[in-house]
């Protein structure tokens, strides 16, 4: 079985569930190819969004999206600015700067 076969099986399983009319299916993949796009384009039973993010933490150790040397973890905005943290203007919900 290929990746698109697994995706098709997963989607067919989700389709059998009830009360999906107000749900949003978020599909996140690390590749974009015709087979995957065809499987996703057949979804008609609920709303969905497809996000393609090829850089996974497993393969990009030491750079985004993995932890990088320039990341700053929980600190106050003034501390982050003084330390010149990446994106010190925009912390995540946990006070981390990446």
C-alpha positions in Angstrom: 0.0 0.0 0.0 1.1 3.5 -0.8 0.7 6.7 1.2 -2.4 7.7 -0.8 -4.0 4.3 -0.1 -3.6 4.8 3.6 -5.0 8.3 3.3 -8.0 7.0 1.3 -8.7 4.4 4.0 -8.4 7.0 6.8 -10.9 9.3 5.0 -13.3 6.5 4.3 -13.2 5.6 8.0 -13.9 9.2 9.0 -16.7 9.4 6.5 -18.6 6.6 8.4 -18.8 8.7 11.5 -21.8 10.7 12.5 -22.3 14.4 13.2 -19.6 15.7 10.9 -21.6 18.6 9.4 -20.1 21.2 11.7 -16.6 19.7 11.9 -13.4 20.7 10.0 -11.0 18.1 8.9 -7.4 19.3 8.9 -5.1 17.2 6.7 -1.4 17.9 7.2 1.0 16.2 4.8 4.7 16.5 4.2 4.4 15.9 0.5 2.1 17.1 -2.3 1.6 14.8 -5.2 -1.2 14.0 -7.7 -2.3 10.8 -5.9 -2.7 12.5 -2.6 -4.4 15.5 -4.1 -6.9 13.3 -5.9 -7.8 11.5 -2.7 -8.3 14.7 -0.9 -10.3 16.4 -3.7 -12.9 13.6 -3.4 -13.9 14.7 0.2 -17.5 15.9 0.0 -18.9 14.8 3.3 -17.4 17.6 5.4 -15.3 20.7 5.3 -11.5 20.3 5.1 -8.3 22.1 4.8 -5.0 20.6 3.4 -1.8 21.9 4.8 1.5 20.9 3.2 4.6 21.3 5.4 7.6 19.5 4.0 10.0 20.3 6.8 9.5 17.8 9.6 11.3 18.1 13.0 12.6 14.5 12.5 14.6 15.5 9.4 15.5 19.1 10.2 17.1 18.7 13.6 18.6 22.0 14.7 16.5 24.2 12.4 12.8 25.1 12.3 10.4 23.4 12.9 12.7 21.5 15.4 14.3 23.3 18.3 17.0 25.7 17.1 19.9 27.4 19.0 18.1 30.8 18.5 14.9 29.7 20.1 14.0 31.4 23.5 11.8 29.5 25.8 9.4 30.9 28.4 10.5 34.4 29.1 8.9 37.9 29.3 8.8 40.1 26.2 11.4 42.5 27.6 13.8 39.6 28.2 13.3 38.2 24.8 13.9 41.6 23.2 17.1 42.1 25.2 18.3 38.6 24.3 17.4 39.3 20.6 15.3 36.2 20.3 13.9 35.3 16.9 10.4 36.8 16.6 10.6 38.4 20.0 7.5 40.5 19.0 5.3 37.5 18.5 5.6 34.8 21.2 3.4 31.7 21.0 0.7 31.0 23.6 3.3 29.6 25.9 5.7 32.5 25.9 8.2 30.8 23.5 10.0 32.8 20.8 10.9 31.0 17.6 
